Amino acid sequence: MNAKRITVIGLVAIVALFFYLGMNAYQKRVQTAQDEQAKAEQTRLVRMHSPVFGPQGAPVTIVEFFDPACETCRAFYPLVKNLMAQYPNDVRLVIRYAPFHQGSDRVVKLLESAKGQGKYQTVLEAVLAAQPAWADHAQPNIEIAFKVAEQAGLDLVKARQDIEKPGMQSLLQQDIEDLTALQVTKTPTFFVNGRSLPSFGPDQLAALVAEEVAKAKK
């Protein structure tokens, strides 16, 4: 290997190292800023209207900002469900809505109507299972989501009435105001006892939950 080639490889390695360090520093700054914002705005993390899975008094709370049209939210659903099963007495999940995709706001209202009918989880899982059929980001077909919800047992006539109620829009608007204040810009975004993930991924979520559960048991 000649000296010129060694020099080029060395320069590339140095650039890659600085890029890596820069990205880590950036992610750390973003996480710190979001954690400080969450700490300052704690009341915005959980609202009385928010759907909750798991024991109400659990010492560890996962808050998930969620968009029913988001593929990654769909992929994370069974992972979060497994975490809930792993810590049945220690962890609860609070769903907050972040309807970033076209048409998601109507599906959120559909889910809220399902909650009122006592069918939230059933309809949520049916809507997520059928997501590839209705959640085209360019041309979503929301009526498919509605049809799937009806097949899952939802009273669709009542749901359509619920969706038009002013209170439904107020609820959704509250979630949007909260996600804006908390600097949530993508879905899913998780907070575990008010702490954001150090970096995004299922292992990072599981590790943060395990850490908070361990702290709660001390």
C-alpha positions as CSV (number, residue, x, y, z in Angstrom):
1,M,0.0,0.0,0.0
2,N,1.6,3.3,-1.0
3,A,1.8,6.4,1.1
4,K,-0.8,8.3,-0.8
5,R,-3.4,5.6,-0.4
6,I,-2.6,5.3,3.3
7,T,-3.0,9.1,3.7
8,V,-6.4,9.0,1.9
9,I,-7.7,6.1,4.1
10,G,-6.5,8.0,7.2
11,L,-8.3,11.2,6.2
12,V,-11.5,9.3,5.5
13,A,-11.2,7.6,8.9
14,I,-10.7,10.9,10.6
15,V,-13.7,12.5,8.8
16,A,-15.9,9.4,9.7
17,L,-14.8,9.7,13.3
18,F,-15.6,13.4,13.5
19,F,-19.0,12.7,11.8
20,Y,-19.8,10.0,14.3
21,L,-18.8,12.2,17.3
22,G,-20.7,15.1,15.8
23,M,-23.9,13.0,15.4
24,N,-23.6,11.7,18.9
25,A,-23.2,15.2,20.3
26,Y,-26.1,16.4,18.3
27,Q,-28.3,13.5,19.5
28,K,-27.3,14.1,23.0
29,R,-28.2,17.8,22.7
30,V,-31.6,16.9,21.2
31,Q,-32.3,14.4,24.0
32,T,-31.3,16.8,26.7
33,A,-33.4,19.6,25.3
34,Q,-36.4,17.3,25.0
35,D,-36.0,15.9,28.5
36,E,-35.8,19.4,29.9
37,Q,-38.9,20.4,27.9
38,A,-40.7,17.3,29.2
39,K,-39.7,18.1,32.8
40,A,-40.9,21.7,32.4
41,E,-44.1,20.5,30.8
42,Q,-44.9,17.4,32.7
43,T,-48.6,18.0,32.8
44,R,-48.6,17.7,29.0
45,L,-47.3,14.1,29.0
46,V,-50.5,12.5,30.3
47,R,-54.0,13.8,30.0
48,M,-57.2,12.5,31.6
49,H,-58.6,11.5,28.2
50,S,-55.5,9.5,27.1
51,P,-56.0,5.8,26.5
52,V,-54.1,3.7,29.1
53,F,-53.0,0.1,28.9
54,G,-51.8,-1.6,32.1
55,P,-52.3,-0.8,35.8
56,Q,-53.2,2.8,36.5
57,G,-50.9,2.9,39.5
58,A,-47.9,1.4,37.8
59,P,-44.6,3.0,38.8
60,V,-43.4,3.2,35.2
61,T,-45.3,5.0,32.5
62,I,-44.5,4.8,28.8
63,V,-46.0,7.7,26.9
64,E,-46.1,7.0,23.2
65,F,-46.9,9.7,20.7
66,F,-48.6,7.6,18.1
67,D,-50.0,8.0,14.5
68,P,-52.3,5.2,13.4
69,A,-51.0,5.7,9.8
70,C,-47.3,5.4,10.8
71,E,-45.6,2.1,9.7
72,T,-43.1,2.3,12.5
73,C,-45.9,2.7,15.1
74,R,-47.4,-0.4,13.7
75,A,-44.1,-2.2,13.9
76,F,-43.6,-1.1,17.5
77,Y,-47.0,-2.1,18.7
78,P,-46.2,-5.8,19.4
79,L,-42.8,-4.8,20.9
80,V,-44.5,-2.5,23.4
81,K,-47.1,-5.1,24.0
82,N,-44.4,-7.6,24.9
83,L,-42.8,-5.1,27.3
84,M,-46.2,-4.7,29.0
85,A,-46.4,-8.5,29.3
86,Q,-42.9,-8.6,30.7
87,Y,-43.8,-6.1,33.5
88,P,-47.5,-6.7,34.1
89,N,-47.6,-4.9,37.4
90,D,-44.9,-2.2,36.9
91,V,-45.6,-0.6,33.5
92,R,-48.5,1.2,31.9
93,L,-48.7,2.6,28.5
94,V,-50.3,6.0,27.7
95,I,-51.3,6.7,24.1
96,R,-51.0,10.3,22.8
97,Y,-52.0,11.1,19.3
98,A,-49.7,12.7,16.7
99,P,-51.7,12.7,13.5
100,F,-48.9,13.8,11.2
101,H,-50.2,11.9,8.1
102,Q,-53.1,12.8,5.9
103,G,-56.4,11.4,7.2
104,S,-54.9,10.2,10.5
105,D,-57.1,12.7,12.4
106,R,-60.2,10.9,11.3
107,V,-58.8,7.5,12.3
108,V,-57.8,8.9,15.7
109,K,-61.4,10.0,16.2
110,L,-62.5,6.6,15.1
111,L,-60.3,5.1,17.8
112,E,-61.7,7.5,20.4
113,S,-65.2,6.5,19.5
114,A,-64.1,2.8,19.9
115,K,-62.9,3.7,23.3
116,G,-66.3,5.1,24.2
117,Q,-67.8,1.8,23.0
118,G,-65.4,-0.3,25.1
119,K,-63.7,-1.6,22.0
120,Y,-60.5,0.4,21.8
121,Q,-57.9,-2.3,21.8
122,T,-59.9,-4.6,19.4
123,V,-60.4,-1.7,16.9
124,L,-56.8,-0.4,17.3
125,E,-55.4,-3.8,16.5
126,A,-57.7,-4.3,13.5
127,V,-56.9,-0.9,12.1
128,L,-53.1,-1.5,12.5
129,A,-53.4,-4.9,10.9
130,A,-55.1,-3.3,7.9
131,Q,-52.9,-0.3,7.8
132,P,-51.2,-1.2,4.5
133,A,-54.6,-1.2,2.8
134,W,-55.8,2.3,4.0
135,A,-52.7,4.3,5.0
136,D,-51.2,5.3,1.7
137,H,-49.5,8.5,2.6
138,A,-50.3,10.1,-0.7
139,Q,-53.8,8.9,-1.1
140,P,-55.1,7.3,2.1
141,N,-58.4,5.5,1.9
142,I,-59.8,6.1,5.4
143,E,-63.1,4.4,4.6
144,I,-61.2,1.1,4.6
145,A,-60.2,1.8,8.2
146,F,-63.8,2.5,9.1
147,K,-64.9,-0.7,7.4
148,V,-62.3,-2.7,9.3
149,A,-63.4,-1.1,12.5
150,E,-67.0,-2.1,11.8
151,Q,-65.9,-5.7,11.1
152,A,-64.1,-5.7,14.5
153,G,-67.4,-4.9,16.2
154,L,-67.6,-1.2,16.2
155,D,-71.0,0.5,15.9
156,L,-70.1,2.5,12.9
157,V,-73.3,4.6,12.8
158,K,-72.6,5.8,16.3
159,A,-68.9,6.2,15.6
160,R,-69.7,8.6,12.7
161,Q,-71.9,10.6,15.0
162,D,-69.2,10.7,17.7
163,I,-66.6,11.9,15.2
164,E,-68.6,15.0,14.4
165,K,-68.9,16.1,18.0
166,P,-67.0,19.2,19.0
167,G,-65.5,17.5,22.0
168,M,-63.7,15.0,19.8
169,Q,-61.9,17.8,17.9
170,S,-61.0,19.5,21.2
171,L,-59.4,16.3,22.5
172,L,-57.4,15.9,19.3
173,Q,-56.3,19.6,19.4
174,Q,-55.1,19.1,23.0
175,D,-52.8,16.3,21.9
176,I,-51.5,18.4,19.0
177,E,-50.8,21.3,21.3
178,D,-49.0,19.0,23.8
179,L,-46.8,17.3,21.2
180,T,-45.8,20.7,19.8
181,A,-44.9,22.0,23.3
182,L,-42.9,18.8,23.9
183,Q,-41.0,19.2,20.6
184,V,-42.3,15.9,19.3
185,T,-41.7,15.8,15.5
186,K,-41.9,12.2,14.6
187,T,-43.7,9.0,15.5
188,P,-43.5,6.9,17.5
189,T,-41.9,9.1,20.1
190,F,-41.5,7.6,23.6
191,F,-41.1,9.0,27.0
192,V,-40.4,6.6,29.9
193,N,-41.2,8.3,33.2
194,G,-40.6,11.6,31.4
195,R,-37.3,10.5,29.9
196,S,-36.8,10.4,26.1
197,L,-34.8,7.6,24.4
198,P,-31.1,8.2,24.2
199,S,-31.5,7.1,20.5
200,F,-34.3,5.5,18.7
201,G,-34.8,1.8,18.6
202,P,-36.6,-1.1,20.3
203,D,-33.5,-2.1,22.3
204,Q,-33.2,1.4,23.6
205,L,-36.8,1.5,24.6
206,A,-36.5,-1.9,26.4
207,A,-33.4,-0.8,28.2
208,L,-34.9,2.5,29.4
209,V,-38.0,0.6,30.7
210,A,-35.8,-1.9,32.5
211,E,-33.8,0.9,34.1
212,E,-36.9,2.6,35.3
213,V,-38.5,-0.6,36.6
214,A,-35.3,-1.4,38.5
215,K,-35.3,2.1,40.0
216,A,-38.9,1.7,41.1
217,K,-38.1,-1.6,42.9
218,K,-35.2,-0.2,45.0
